Amino acid sequence: MKIAATLRSTFPRQAAVLILASAIGVPVWAQQAQPSDDSQSVPSAAVQQQQTAALPAPTVAPAKEGFWGRVNPWARKKWVKRQTDPINDRLTELDQVNAQNRNDIKDVDARAQAGIGRAQSAADAANQTATAAGEQASTANNTAQQASSHVGQIGNTVNGLDQYKPVTDVDLAFRPGSTMLTSDSKQKLDDLAANLTGHQGYILEIDAQAPGAGGVGIQSSQQLAESVKRYLVTDHQIPVYRMHAVALGNVVVATNSDPDDKPMHVRTRTVHVAVMENSLAAQGTASPQSAVSSTGTVQP
């Protein structure tokens, strides 16, 4: 009877404690560890120590959760915020890192584009400089070729300045013992001078011959040459520097003669006038027309 009364008095209280503990989340071992009023249901100290060692460590509930927070933590925004704050912080950090990376990429790209632009500008400038240098080199080469050609022309001109070719000639006959020109001789000189009007690059070779031994013949031939030169200067204004005269005396100048042949002597008083032309000096002017010599032949 006494045991039954004890059970009746103890069970309702333990059942209520278990139900309340389950509702507020208190571990079962804590419920079982609570002492009862009945001294017969209290275990010994050794048994309590073994039970405590065998049970897992108690979990500490978050502070300030409140009753409904411990019963249903998913129903509270604060709890959700506490759970998601580390994630949000990490996401924010990742966003900042991504933003920094984007800025770094933009900066690197901008510097790369600027470097490429400067390199392209330098390449364009170098290309323009090379093109200008090539054009200058080509111009210099053309100028050098023109100068070389001009130098060649000048060389040919210089070499040809003293080269004269015969154009026409006349033979003038004088009366024995006289230095006066005959009418026939004057006519020949008039025709010769008329062909020289406006012409450049010519000279007149005048060689006079007269019979007489030694200096007599030379003096007489010199007087004949001076008579011809005087007539050309006074009557036809032929410059003196274009006339070159020589007094040969009584000696006949024969070309391609045999050195062993004896020199021939003239017996008449004559003057030979030849027109010699330098084709380079006479460029741009009319060449003297061909004239008929005293022998009737035409000189080219």
C-alpha positions as a Markdown table, in Angstrom:
| # | Residue | x | y | z |
|---|---|---|---|---|
| 1 | Met | 0.0 | 0.0 | 0.0 |
| 2 | Lys | 2.8 | 2.3 | 0.8 |
| 3 | Ile | 4.6 | 1.6 | -2.5 |
| 4 | Ala | 1.5 | 2.2 | -4.6 |
| 5 | Ala | 0.9 | 5.5 | -2.9 |
| 6 | Thr | 4.4 | 6.5 | -3.6 |
| 7 | Leu | 4.1 | 5.7 | -7.3 |
| 8 | Arg | 0.8 | 7.6 | -7.5 |
| 9 | Ser | 2.3 | 10.6 | -5.9 |
| 10 | Thr | 5.6 | 10.5 | -8.0 |
| 11 | Phe | 4.5 | 9.5 | -11.6 |
| 12 | Pro | 2.2 | 12.5 | -12.3 |
| 13 | Arg | 5.0 | 14.9 | -11.3 |
| 14 | Gln | 7.6 | 13.1 | -13.4 |
| 15 | Ala | 5.3 | 12.9 | -16.4 |
| 16 | Ala | 4.6 | 16.6 | -16.2 |
| 17 | Val | 8.3 | 17.4 | -15.9 |
| 18 | Leu | 9.1 | 15.2 | -19.0 |
| 19 | Ile | 6.3 | 16.9 | -21.0 |
| 20 | Leu | 7.5 | 20.4 | -20.1 |
| 21 | Ala | 11.1 | 19.5 | -20.7 |
| 22 | Ser | 10.3 | 18.2 | -24.1 |
| 23 | Ala | 8.4 | 21.4 | -24.8 |
| 24 | Ile | 11.2 | 23.8 | -23.8 |
| 25 | Gly | 14.0 | 21.6 | -25.3 |
| 26 | Val | 15.7 | 20.5 | -22.0 |
| 27 | Pro | 17.7 | 17.3 | -22.5 |
| 28 | Val | 16.2 | 14.1 | -21.3 |
| 29 | Trp | 19.2 | 13.4 | -19.1 |
| 30 | Ala | 18.6 | 16.6 | -17.3 |
| 31 | Gln | 15.0 | 15.6 | -16.7 |
| 32 | Gln | 16.1 | 12.2 | -15.4 |
| 33 | Ala | 18.8 | 13.8 | -13.3 |
| 34 | Gln | 16.3 | 15.9 | -11.3 |
| 35 | Pro | 15.7 | 14.6 | -7.8 |
| 36 | Ser | 12.2 | 13.6 | -6.6 |
| 37 | Asp | 10.7 | 14.2 | -3.3 |
| 38 | Asp | 10.7 | 10.5 | -2.6 |
| 39 | Ser | 13.9 | 9.5 | -1.0 |
| 40 | Gln | 13.5 | 6.0 | -2.4 |
| 41 | Ser | 13.8 | 7.1 | -6.0 |
| 42 | Val | 17.1 | 9.0 | -5.6 |
| 43 | Pro | 20.0 | 7.0 | -7.0 |
| 44 | Ser | 23.4 | 6.8 | -5.4 |
| 45 | Ala | 26.2 | 9.2 | -6.2 |
| 46 | Ala | 28.2 | 6.5 | -8.1 |
| 47 | Val | 25.2 | 5.7 | -10.3 |
| 48 | Gln | 24.7 | 9.4 | -11.0 |
| 49 | Gln | 28.3 | 9.8 | -12.0 |
| 50 | Gln | 28.2 | 6.9 | -14.4 |
| 51 | Gln | 25.0 | 8.2 | -16.0 |
| 52 | Thr | 26.6 | 11.6 | -16.4 |
| 53 | Ala | 29.7 | 10.2 | -18.1 |
| 54 | Ala | 27.7 | 8.0 | -20.4 |
| 55 | Leu | 25.5 | 10.9 | -21.7 |
| 56 | Pro | 26.7 | 13.4 | -24.4 |
| 57 | Ala | 27.8 | 16.9 | -23.5 |
| 58 | Pro | 24.9 | 19.3 | -23.0 |
| 59 | Thr | 24.3 | 21.8 | -25.8 |
| 60 | Val | 24.2 | 25.5 | -24.9 |
| 61 | Ala | 21.2 | 27.3 | -26.3 |
| 62 | Pro | 21.8 | 30.7 | -28.0 |
| 63 | Ala | 21.4 | 33.6 | -25.7 |
| 64 | Lys | 18.2 | 35.6 | -25.8 |
| 65 | Glu | 16.4 | 33.1 | -28.1 |
| 66 | Gly | 13.3 | 33.2 | -26.0 |
| 67 | Phe | 10.9 | 30.4 | -25.6 |
| 68 | Trp | 9.6 | 30.4 | -29.2 |
| 69 | Gly | 13.1 | 30.8 | -30.5 |
| 70 | Arg | 14.2 | 27.5 | -28.8 |
| 71 | Val | 11.0 | 25.8 | -29.9 |
| 72 | Asn | 11.0 | 26.9 | -33.6 |
| 73 | Pro | 14.2 | 28.9 | -34.5 |
| 74 | Trp | 13.3 | 29.0 | -38.2 |
| 75 | Ala | 10.3 | 31.3 | -37.4 |
| 76 | Arg | 12.6 | 34.2 | -36.4 |
| 77 | Lys | 14.2 | 36.8 | -38.8 |
| 78 | Lys | 17.0 | 37.6 | -36.4 |
| 79 | Trp | 18.0 | 33.9 | -36.4 |
| 80 | Val | 17.9 | 33.8 | -40.1 |
| 81 | Lys | 19.9 | 37.0 | -40.3 |
| 82 | Arg | 22.5 | 35.7 | -37.9 |
| 83 | Gln | 22.8 | 32.6 | -40.1 |
| 84 | Thr | 23.1 | 34.5 | -43.4 |
| 85 | Asp | 25.2 | 37.4 | -42.2 |
| 86 | Pro | 28.5 | 35.5 | -42.7 |
| 87 | Ile | 27.4 | 34.5 | -46.1 |
| 88 | Asn | 26.4 | 38.0 | -47.0 |
| 89 | Asp | 29.7 | 39.3 | -45.7 |
| 90 | Arg | 31.5 | 36.8 | -47.8 |
| 91 | Leu | 29.5 | 37.7 | -50.8 |
| 92 | Thr | 30.1 | 41.3 | -50.2 |
| 93 | Glu | 33.8 | 40.6 | -50.0 |
| 94 | Leu | 33.7 | 38.6 | -53.2 |
| 95 | Asp | 31.8 | 41.5 | -54.9 |
| 96 | Gln | 34.5 | 43.9 | -53.7 |
| 97 | Val | 37.2 | 41.6 | -55.0 |
| 98 | Asn | 35.4 | 41.2 | -58.3 |
| 99 | Ala | 35.0 | 45.0 | -58.6 |
| 100 | Gln | 38.7 | 45.5 | -57.8 |
| 101 | Asn | 39.6 | 42.9 | -60.4 |
| 102 | Arg | 37.4 | 44.6 | -63.0 |
| 103 | Asn | 39.0 | 47.9 | -62.2 |
| 104 | Asp | 42.4 | 46.4 | -62.5 |
| 105 | Ile | 41.5 | 44.7 | -65.8 |
| 106 | Lys | 40.1 | 48.0 | -67.1 |
| 107 | Asp | 43.3 | 49.8 | -66.0 |
| 108 | Val | 45.6 | 47.3 | -67.6 |
| 109 | Asp | 43.5 | 47.3 | -70.7 |
| 110 | Ala | 43.6 | 51.1 | -70.9 |
| 111 | Arg | 47.3 | 51.1 | -70.3 |
| 112 | Ala | 47.8 | 48.4 | -73.0 |
| 113 | Gln | 45.6 | 50.3 | -75.4 |
| 114 | Ala | 47.6 | 53.5 | -74.7 |
| 115 | Gly | 50.8 | 51.6 | -75.2 |
| 116 | Ile | 49.6 | 50.1 | -78.4 |
| 117 | Gly | 48.5 | 53.5 | -79.6 |
| 118 | Arg | 51.9 | 55.1 | -78.8 |
| 119 | Ala | 53.6 | 52.2 | -80.5 |
| 120 | Gln | 51.4 | 52.5 | -83.6 |
| 121 | Ser | 52.0 | 56.3 | -83.6 |
| 122 | Ala | 55.7 | 55.7 | -83.4 |
| 123 | Ala | 55.6 | 53.1 | -86.1 |
| 124 | Asp | 53.6 | 55.5 | -88.3 |
| 125 | Ala | 56.0 | 58.3 | -87.7 |
| 126 | Ala | 59.0 | 55.9 | -88.4 |
| 127 | Asn | 57.2 | 54.7 | -91.6 |
| 128 | Gln | 56.7 | 58.3 | -92.7 |
| 129 | Thr | 60.3 | 59.2 | -92.0 |
| 130 | Ala | 61.4 | 56.1 | -93.9 |
| 131 | Thr | 59.2 | 57.0 | -96.8 |
| 132 | Ala | 60.5 | 60.6 | -96.8 |
| 133 | Ala | 64.0 | 59.3 | -96.6 |
| 134 | Gly | 63.4 | 57.0 | -99.5 |
| 135 | Glu | 62.0 | 59.8 | -101.5 |
| 136 | Gln | 64.9 | 62.0 | -100.7 |
| 137 | Ala | 67.3 | 59.2 | -101.5 |
| 138 | Ser | 65.5 | 58.7 | -104.9 |
| 139 | Thr | 65.7 | 62.4 | -105.6 |
| 140 | Ala | 69.3 | 62.5 | -104.6 |
| 141 | Asn | 69.9 | 59.5 | -106.9 |
| 142 | Asn | 68.1 | 61.2 | -109.8 |
| 143 | Thr | 70.1 | 64.4 | -109.1 |
| 144 | Ala | 73.3 | 62.4 | -109.0 |
| 145 | Gln | 72.5 | 60.7 | -112.3 |
| 146 | Gln | 71.6 | 64.0 | -113.9 |
| 147 | Ala | 74.8 | 65.5 | -112.6 |
| 148 | Ser | 76.8 | 62.6 | -113.9 |
| 149 | Ser | 75.1 | 62.9 | -117.3 |
| 150 | His | 75.8 | 66.7 | -117.2 |
| 151 | Val | 79.4 | 66.1 | -116.3 |
| 152 | Gly | 79.7 | 63.7 | -119.2 |
| 153 | Gln | 78.2 | 66.3 | -121.5 |
| 154 | Ile | 80.6 | 68.9 | -120.2 |
| 155 | Gly | 83.5 | 66.5 | -120.6 |
| 156 | Asn | 82.4 | 65.9 | -124.2 |
| 157 | Thr | 82.0 | 69.6 | -124.7 |
| 158 | Val | 85.4 | 70.4 | -123.3 |
| 159 | Asn | 87.0 | 67.7 | -125.3 |
| 160 | Gly | 85.3 | 69.0 | -128.4 |
| 161 | Leu | 86.1 | 72.7 | -127.9 |
| 162 | Asp | 89.3 | 72.5 | -129.9 |
| 163 | Gln | 88.0 | 70.2 | -132.5 |
| 164 | Tyr | 87.2 | 72.0 | -135.7 |
| 165 | Lys | 86.2 | 70.6 | -139.1 |
| 166 | Pro | 86.4 | 72.4 | -142.4 |
| 167 | Val | 83.2 | 73.8 | -143.8 |
| 168 | Thr | 84.3 | 75.8 | -146.9 |
| 169 | Asp | 87.4 | 77.4 | -148.4 |
| 170 | Val | 88.5 | 79.8 | -151.1 |
| 171 | Asp | 91.7 | 80.5 | -153.0 |
| 172 | Leu | 92.5 | 84.2 | -153.7 |
| 173 | Ala | 95.0 | 85.1 | -156.5 |
| 174 | Phe | 97.1 | 88.3 | -156.5 |
| 175 | Arg | 98.9 | 90.0 | -159.4 |
| 176 | Pro | 102.6 | 89.7 | -159.4 |
| 177 | Gly | 104.2 | 92.3 | -157.2 |
| 178 | Ser | 100.8 | 93.6 | -155.9 |
| 179 | Thr | 99.1 | 93.2 | -152.5 |
| 180 | Met | 95.8 | 94.6 | -153.7 |
| 181 | Leu | 92.8 | 92.4 | -153.9 |
| 182 | Thr | 91.3 | 91.8 | -157.3 |
| 183 | Ser | 87.6 | 92.2 | -158.0 |
| 184 | Asp | 87.3 | 88.4 | -158.3 |
| 185 | Ser | 89.0 | 87.9 | -154.9 |
| 186 | Lys | 86.7 | 90.5 | -153.3 |
| 187 | Gln | 83.6 | 88.7 | -154.6 |
| 188 | Lys | 84.8 | 85.4 | -153.2 |
| 189 | Leu | 85.4 | 87.1 | -149.8 |
| 190 | Asp | 82.0 | 88.8 | -150.0 |
| 191 | Asp | 80.2 | 85.4 | -150.6 |
| 192 | Leu | 82.2 | 83.8 | -147.8 |
| 193 | Ala | 81.4 | 86.6 | -145.3 |
| 194 | Ala | 77.7 | 86.5 | -146.2 |
| 195 | Asn | 77.5 | 82.9 | -145.2 |
| 196 | Leu | 79.1 | 83.7 | -141.8 |
| 197 | Thr | 76.5 | 86.3 | -140.8 |
| 198 | Gly | 74.9 | 85.3 | -137.4 |
| 199 | His | 77.1 | 82.2 | -137.1 |
| 200 | Gln | 79.1 | 81.2 | -134.1 |
| 201 | Gly | 81.8 | 78.7 | -133.4 |
| 202 | Tyr | 84.0 | 79.2 | -136.4 |
| 203 | Ile | 87.5 | 80.5 | -137.2 |
| 204 | Leu | 89.2 | 81.5 | -140.4 |
| 205 | Glu | 92.5 | 79.9 | -141.3 |
| 206 | Ile | 94.5 | 82.2 | -143.6 |
| 207 | Asp | 97.8 | 81.0 | -145.1 |
| 208 | Ala | 99.5 | 83.2 | -147.6 |
| 209 | Gln | 102.2 | 82.2 | -150.1 |
| 210 | Ala | 104.5 | 84.3 | -152.3 |
| 211 | Pro | 107.6 | 83.6 | -154.4 |
| 212 | Gly | 110.9 | 84.8 | -153.2 |
| 213 | Ala | 113.9 | 83.4 | -151.5 |
| 214 | Gly | 114.4 | 83.6 | -147.8 |
| 215 | Gly | 112.7 | 86.4 | -146.0 |
| 216 | Val | 111.5 | 88.1 | -149.2 |
| 217 | Gly | 108.9 | 85.5 | -149.8 |
| 218 | Ile | 107.8 | 85.4 | -146.1 |
| 219 | Gln | 107.5 | 89.2 | -146.0 |
| 220 | Ser | 105.5 | 89.3 | -149.2 |
| 221 | Ser | 103.1 | 86.5 | -148.1 |
| 222 | Gln | 102.6 | 88.3 | -144.8 |
| 223 | Gln | 101.5 | 91.4 | -146.6 |
| 224 | Leu | 99.0 | 89.4 | -148.6 |
| 225 | Ala | 97.5 | 87.8 | -145.4 |
| 226 | Glu | 97.2 | 91.3 | -143.8 |
| 227 | Ser | 95.4 | 92.6 | -146.9 |
| 228 | Val | 92.8 | 89.8 | -146.7 |
| 229 | Lys | 92.3 | 90.3 | -142.9 |
| 230 | Arg | 91.9 | 94.1 | -143.4 |
| 231 | Tyr | 89.2 | 93.6 | -146.0 |
| 232 | Leu | 87.2 | 91.2 | -143.9 |
| 233 | Val | 87.4 | 93.4 | -140.8 |
| 234 | Thr | 86.6 | 96.7 | -142.5 |
| 235 | Asp | 84.0 | 95.6 | -145.0 |
| 236 | His | 82.3 | 92.6 | -143.2 |
| 237 | Gln | 83.0 | 93.2 | -139.5 |
| 238 | Ile | 84.6 | 89.8 | -139.0 |
| 239 | Pro | 86.2 | 89.7 | -135.5 |
| 240 | Val | 89.9 | 89.7 | -135.5 |
| 241 | Tyr | 90.1 | 86.9 | -132.9 |
| 242 | Arg | 88.4 | 84.6 | -135.4 |
| 243 | Met | 91.1 | 85.0 | -138.0 |
| 244 | His | 94.4 | 83.1 | -137.7 |
| 245 | Ala | 97.0 | 83.9 | -140.4 |
| 246 | Val | 100.4 | 82.5 | -141.3 |
| 247 | Ala | 102.9 | 83.7 | -143.8 |
| 248 | Leu | 104.4 | 80.6 | -145.6 |
| 249 | Gly | 106.6 | 82.4 | -148.1 |
| 250 | Asn | 107.5 | 80.3 | -151.1 |
| 251 | Val | 107.1 | 76.9 | -149.4 |
| 252 | Val | 104.3 | 74.7 | -150.3 |
| 253 | Val | 102.9 | 72.7 | -147.4 |
| 254 | Ala | 102.0 | 69.3 | -148.7 |
| 255 | Thr | 100.2 | 66.7 | -146.6 |
| 256 | Asn | 101.3 | 63.0 | -146.5 |
| 257 | Ser | 104.4 | 63.9 | -148.4 |
| 258 | Asp | 107.5 | 61.7 | -148.4 |
| 259 | Pro | 110.2 | 63.1 | -146.1 |
| 260 | Asp | 112.8 | 62.3 | -148.7 |
| 261 | Asp | 111.1 | 64.5 | -151.3 |
| 262 | Lys | 112.6 | 67.9 | -151.9 |
| 263 | Pro | 110.3 | 70.9 | -150.9 |
| 264 | Met | 108.4 | 72.5 | -153.7 |
| 265 | His | 108.4 | 76.3 | -154.2 |
| 266 | Val | 105.4 | 78.4 | -155.4 |
| 267 | Arg | 105.6 | 80.7 | -158.4 |
| 268 | Thr | 102.3 | 82.7 | -157.8 |
| 269 | Arg | 101.0 | 85.0 | -155.1 |
| 270 | Thr | 98.0 | 83.3 | -153.5 |
| 271 | Val | 96.1 | 83.3 | -150.2 |
| 272 | His | 94.0 | 80.3 | -149.0 |
| 273 | Val | 91.1 | 81.1 | -146.7 |
| 274 | Ala | 89.3 | 78.1 | -144.9 |
| 275 | Val | 86.3 | 78.3 | -142.7 |
| 276 | Met | 86.7 | 75.9 | -139.7 |
| 277 | Glu | 83.6 | 75.1 | -137.6 |
| 278 | Asn | 83.3 | 73.8 | -134.0 |
| 279 | Ser | 80.0 | 71.9 | -134.0 |
| 280 | Leu | 79.6 | 72.2 | -130.1 |
| 281 | Ala | 80.3 | 75.9 | -130.1 |
| 282 | Ala | 78.0 | 76.5 | -133.1 |
| 283 | Gln | 74.9 | 74.8 | -131.5 |
| 284 | Gly | 71.8 | 76.9 | -131.9 |
| 285 | Thr | 73.1 | 78.9 | -134.8 |
| 286 | Ala | 73.0 | 78.4 | -138.5 |
| 287 | Ser | 76.0 | 76.6 | -140.1 |
| 288 | Pro | 77.8 | 78.5 | -142.8 |
| 289 | Gln | 76.4 | 77.5 | -146.2 |
| 290 | Ser | 78.6 | 75.5 | -148.5 |
| 291 | Ala | 80.7 | 77.7 | -150.8 |
| 292 | Val | 82.3 | 76.9 | -154.1 |
| 293 | Ser | 86.1 | 77.0 | -154.0 |
| 294 | Ser | 88.3 | 78.3 | -156.6 |
| 295 | Thr | 88.7 | 74.8 | -158.0 |
| 296 | Gly | 85.0 | 74.5 | -158.5 |
| 297 | Thr | 84.5 | 71.8 | -155.8 |
| 298 | Val | 81.9 | 72.1 | -153.0 |
| 299 | Gln | 83.1 | 71.8 | -149.5 |
| 300 | Pro | 80.6 | 70.2 | -147.1 |
